[in-house]
Amino acid sequence: MENKNSFSMTVLSKSVNESFVRSVVSAFALGLDPTVEEISDIKTAVSEAVTNCIVHAYKDTIGKIYISCEIKDNVLSVKIRDRGVGIENIEQAMEPLFTTSDDERAGLGFAVMESFMDSIKVRSAVGKGTTVLLKKHISVRYANKKQR
Amino acid sequence: MAVEISARGEVLTAVLIGEIDHHSAFYIRKEIDSAIELNMPSLLILDFERVTFMDSSGIGLVMGRYKTIAKRCGEVHVVGAKPQIYKVMKLSGLERLVRLEKCS
């Protein structure tokens, strides 16, 4: 039987929601029986994506962050979308250590997402917003196989 | 998130407790910076053993404190980093600036 599940939610771009969103997404991912390391990877990547929305997309304002998650077979997909300022140059934004923020940001958000997830896609339009799509394959372990 | 700070001579130790993200880093930074101001340490020890989660905001936090301490020719040591935290730190190349010790 195909293993498929999904959920979506919307939160305000308040920094207190960083921990809320990463907790919800990682709880959802538990359905795939991930390892401790896989869960930490997902948590960290999601935290970076949500922080980007708060720090950059809605820099001086509060807006909505749209999160949708899907589990299909053994792949977790997380889409994080905002209607904020958008990214002018995606390639440059994704370079490690590049940051437009002066608020002690390391400029490593995208680098973390890239290295902790299997794939990342970024779409953005200036003045319209940004969508980040993260995917991670969760290895099938014995207990998980047996259940299906 | 909480931070317990103690000073002994020229050594300032900050024990970080809980989750470090952009939200909590703001508070931790303020606490540590006022202790640095007050104690002028030559060695700052950042103890991560009780940190349960950290994203790249933690890197910004360490780098920022390193800049302050390095100006006075001091050193920063990071101790007790658990695997998830160590992984984020390694990615940033932080070990070129500060001494990095994994959780034993």
Interface residues (C-beta under 8 A of the other chain):
Chain A: S15 V16 E18 S19 R22 E37 S40 K43 T44 S47 E48 T51 I54 V55 E104 R105 A106 L108 G109 A111 V112 S115 F116
Chain B: E19 D21 H22 H23 A25 F26 R29 F53 M54 D55 S56 S57 I59 G60 L61 M63 G64 P83 Q84 K87 V88 L91 S92
